[in-house]
Amino acid sequence: MKAVIYHNPACGTSRKTLETLDNEVVDLTVIDYLKAPPTRTELRRLYDRAGMTARDGLRAKEPLAQELGLTDPAVGDEAILDAMMAHPILINRPLVETDKGVKLCRPQDEVRALL
């Protein structure tokens, strides 16, 4: 099985999800999305495949999200995507893709549905 994880090594949930994938997946691609963020097109594709909106993928607990006013319900997905492109820390993680789909794996046990 192939899998891609958009990973933040500083995040405990992301590390635990990666550990599960390491034990289950033969062909694993790990993308440190803070160093190599997905393009807007790629992020939109991932969210569409996961059945999510950009707001669903926003790391709302990140102080920058509040500072930029992104937690206001009136802020649209395009503005949220703009902010994510400028500040990848706003992308919630870990985002995992396999042939079975895409999920935001919070909590980390969500990854099991993709294996």
N, C-alpha and C positions, 0 to 999 in steps of 0.2 A: 504494500500500500504506500501511496505517496501522500505527503502532507506538507503544508506550509504553515508556519507559525510566525505571526507578527509579534515579536517578543520584546519585552523590556527586562533586562537582567536584574534591575533593581526592584522589580515587583515580585513579591512572594507568590501570588496567584499565577503569574506568568511562569515563574520557575517551576512550580508544581505541575503545571500543565505541560511544560516542556519535558519534565521527567516522565510523565505518563506517555507522552509521544515517543520519547527515546526508547521506552520499553516495548512499544507496540508497533512502531512504524519502521519500515525498511529504508525508505527513501524520504528523508526529512530535510526540508530546507528551513533554516532559521534566519529570519530577517530581523535585525535590531532596527526597528522602525524609527528610532530616534536618530540613528546614524544614516539610515537609508530609507526615508519615508516613502510610502507608496505615492504614486501620482494621484491627482484628483480623479482621473478616469478609472484607475485601478481601485481606489477606495470606494468610489461609487459602485463599481462592478461588484466588489465584495459585499457591500451593504445590500445591494439589490439581491444578490444570490442568497444572503442571509435573511431577507425579508425585513430588513431594518431601515430606518431613516438615519440621516446624519445625526439627528438629535439623539437617537438610540445609541449611537456610537460615540457620543461625546463623553469625555471623562469630566462629568459635572462637578465631581469633588475636587478637581484640580483648582487651586485658588485663581489661576489665570482665567478660568472659565467665568468665574464671578466678576473678576476685574474687567473683562471684556464685555460683560453683560449678556453672555451667551445662555445663561440659565433662564432668561426672560422668555416666556412662551411665545412672545411676539416675534422673536428672532427666527428667521427661516433657515431651512437646510442649506441654502446656497451660502449664506453668511457664515454658518457653522463650518461648512467645508472650506471656505476661504480662510477662516481662523485655523483650522486643522492643517492646512497647507503651510501657513506661516509659522505655526507652533505645533509640531507633531506630538508634543506632550499631551495635547488635548484629545488625542485618539485613544479611546479606551482599549484596554488589552487584557488578555491575549486574544487576538483574532486568529482563528484556525480555519484552514481550508483543506478539505480532502475531496475525493470523488463523490462523497455522500453529501457535501454541502459546505456551508460556512457558518460558523458560530462565534459569538463573543463568549468565551469560556470563563464566565464569572457566574457561579463558582467553578473551580477547575474541573469538577466532575462532569460538566457540560460537554467536555471533549469526548467522553465515551460514546455519545450519540453519533459522532463522526467516524468512529473506528469500526 
